[in-house]
Amino acid sequence: MANDLREIVESPQYQGEDEELVYALTTTNFGSSPTAPSVVVKDVTDGGDTDVTTTVTTGLPSAFGDIITLPKILDLTAGSFYRVEVQFTSGSNLFESFFYIRGRE
């Protein structure tokens, strides 16, 4: 995947199908003091674009300082590829960044 200004540098991440992980995003490169964070997880395996947020996350995102803590991501499928889109407001601007997670055994 080609990295652009919206893709998080640490992308892609790798997560086992039995792991339950909480990711954090530092927004300093986009804007400070983020508010109203939201998260959408899409299964993009083989060019798909299926919203799986309700089946692979638990909880809600939160923001403190310049860090957005995502809800726990779990129950990923080994071999699948996921796009995690994080949207937030900073000042009067609405930003969206993203990263990929590769499900593994």
N, C-alpha and C positions, 0 to 999 in steps of 0.2 A: 504494500500500500504506500502510495506517495504521501509524504507528510506535508500538510499545509498549515497555515496559521491557526486553524481551528482544531486540528488533530493534536491530541495530547502527545507529547514527545515520548512518553513511556509506552505508547501503543505499538504493538499489541501486548496484552497481558495473557497469561496462561493460567487456567483454573481447572482443577480436577473436578470430575462429576460429583464427588462426595465432599468437596470443600464448600464452605460458606464464608465468603469474604466481604469485608467492608472496605471500599475504596474512598480515598479523599482527593479532592482536586484543589490545588492552590490557584486562585484566580488572578494573581498579581499581573500576569502577562496580558490579561484581558481587561480587567477593571478591579477596583478594590471595593471592599465592603459589600459583597453580593447579597441580594435579597431574593425572595421568592424562587428558590431553586426547585427545579423539577427534573425528573429522570424518565427516559423512555429506553427500553432495551428491545432491540430488534434482532431476530434471527435472520442473518443475511447469507446463510449457507447456500451455495450454488446460485447466487444472484437473487435470493429471496429477499423479502422485506416485511416479515411478519412480526407484529408487535407481540412480544412475550413478557412484557413487564410484570403483569399480574401473576405469572407462573414462576418467574425466576427472581423476584425481589420480595423482601418483607420489610415493612417500615417505610419511613418517609425520609427524604433528604433534609439536611439541616445546614445552616451557615453560621459561622462564627469567625469574626475577623475576615481574613481573606481565604478561608478554607471552607469548602463545601464537602460535607461528609455524606456519602451516598447511602442508600438503604443497603442492607445485606443482600448480596447476590448469591444465589444457590441453585441447586438442581439443574446445572447445565449439562448438556449432552456431549459426551466425548465425540470429537470430530466435527462438531458444529462451530460456526463462527458467528459472533454476536457483536453488534454495534451498540455502544452505550452512549446515548445523547444526553448531555447535561445543559439545561437552559437556565439562565439566571439574569437578574437585572442588576446593573451597577450604574448609579446615577440615573440618568434618563435613557440609558442604552440597554437593549436586550441582546444578550450574547448566547451563543450555543457552541459548545465544544463537544468533542466526541473522542472515544477510544474504542479499540476492538479487544474482544476477549476470545481466545481460542479454547474451546472446551477440550479437555483431555481426560484420560483414564486416571 
